[in-house]
Amino acid sequence: MRLQIGEGNVGYLISLLEVSNQPLIQEQAVLAVSILASSSKYLRRIIFEEGGLGPLLRILETGSIPLKEKATISVEAITVDPENVWAILAYDGVAVLIEACRSRRGRGCGDSGGGG
């Protein structure tokens, strides 16, 4: 079975990241984006080009713990590509990432026990 993802479909999925009045929809959208971002460089590029980094950073800043965990997976995958790292600055994401690391101290950022 071949997964077919078009740029328009990913853009719609990204728009669902900002549906904060529908938590279940937002949760499913973040899960889907994290799976796509983790699956291939091509899909990471589409997510980035469709503007996915901004909503993901906002979720990292204001979302629930499960949403933040999935958003972290996506942000990490997207910024593996050095060409995308600049966007963290453009979205004022440095402070968001620092706070996410502080709040996850011992469980995430800087934890040498994982595969990162």
N, C-alpha and C positions, 0 to 999 in steps of 0.2 A: 504494500500500500504506500502510495506517495502522498506526502502532505503538501498541499498547495496553498501557499499564503501569498496573497497579493498585497501590494502597498496600501491600497484603499482599505482592505480588511484590517490591517494592522493599525491604521489610523483610527478606524472606528473603535477597535479594542482599546487603544490608548485614550480615546475620549471617555471610555467607561471607567478609567482610573480616577476620574474626577467626579464621579457620581456618588458623593459622600452621603447623600440622603437615602441611598439604597446600599447598605453595607454588604449584603450578600452579593450583589452584582459587582461592587468594587472589589470584594475579596476574590471572586472568580476571575475578574480581569487581571488583578495583580498576579494571581497564580498562573494564568495563561501567559502573561508577559514574561514572568520569570522562567517558565519552561522554554519559551521561544528564545529568550536571550541566552539561555544556557546551551541551546542546541546547536547553533551554528553562527559563524562569523557573518554570513549573509543576513540572517534574521536580526542579529544585533545591529547591523548597519541600518536595516530598515526601521527598526524601533527607534534608533537614534535619529535618523533623518525625518521620521514622522513626529518628532518632538517628544518622545517618551521620557527623556531624562528629567525634564521639569516636573511633571506630575509624580514621578517616582521619588524625587527629592522632597516634594511636598508631603507625600505619604510618610517618608522617613521622619519628617519633622512633626507631623500631627496625627499619624495613624495609630491604630491599635498595635499591640505587640505582634500578632500574626501577620498583619499587613506590612509592618516594618521589616519583618524577617524576609518576606518574599520580595519586597522592594530592594532590600540590601543585595539579594542574589542578583537581581536585574542590574542594579547600578554597578556592582562589581564586574559583571560580565560585559556590560557596555563599555566601561572604562578600561578594560584590559587592552583595548586598542588605543595606543598612544595618541592617535589622531582625534580621539573623542574626549580626552582628559580636559582640554581647555574649557569644555562646556560646563564643567563643575564650577569654574570661576564665573562663567557667564550667568549661571542660574543662582549665584550666591550660595553655592552648595557646600563650600568649605566649612562654614560654621555648623551646618546641618550634619555633615559627616563627623566633625569633631564631637558634637553632642551625642551622636549615635554611638560613637566609640566609647565615650564616657559612660553612657547608660548601660552599655553591654560589657563593661570591664569584667574580665575574667571569663566571659562567655563568647566573645567575638573578636573584635579588633585587637590586634596584638597578641592574640592567643596562639602560641606556637604549637598547640596540640592538634590543630586541624590539618587539613590538606592544602592550605592556602599559601 
